[in-house]
């Protein structure tokens, strides 16, 4: 049985984690299906946005501990695959939106944090619980620490306690919190904003957040000056500027059905 349900409509690919029995744990199969879905999305010009969500009360419980404990080489199990998944999401030209409809612990917090934009239901609990089973939040720290104050990270990593979605938003791990009744409205608003952006420009904007923080000031100005010049010289910019001046939607603008402009 597939552990991720995939649908595509109106430029939006929705990936739904559906391994409720194992609380959407990051098993080999789930990770493999996830990477396959990213491959498909990046090679289909109809896909403009990827939305990740879940079935059941848990968004993701982190590592599949039963699978890890049955391995003869636990230190080699799935490490490359998980880091590859995080890198594929982070460096993808597509925007990833997290519709976090349940609890996130351990690796699940990393999965929510690596999203470009994320909304969680107010009933969701988060937690870096690794220390309570004798390990540490190693790989997920790579995607979580850039979003957190060091003081918050120290407390959360060391205590291993669970905290509400509102606290996860305050820490910067997610963008906002919604009720179960309003989360789809919030997600639709985010998706419509992304569908109004030109795909190459969206990809370039995403590259900024990945690249600029790693550069010196001089390097950053040099790189962004070159990037800006190439973008302004593109056919997409010419269309976008013309549309703005003519007070009309640009050619690439889409909206979800039933959503007013």
Secondary structure, DSSP 8 states (H G I E B T S, - for coil): --SEEEEEETTEEEEEE--GGGTT-B-HHHHHHHHHHHHHHHT-TT--EEEEEESSSEEE--B-HHHHHT-S-GGGSSHHHHHHHHHHHHH-SSEEEEEE-SEEETHHHHHHHTSSEEEEETT-EEE-GGGGGT---TTHHHHHGGGS-HHHHHHHHHH--EEEHHHHHHHTSSSEEE-TTTHHHHHHHHHHHHHHS-HHHHHHHHHHHHHGGGS-HHHHHHHHHHHHHHHHTSHHHHHHHHHHHTTS--TT----TT---
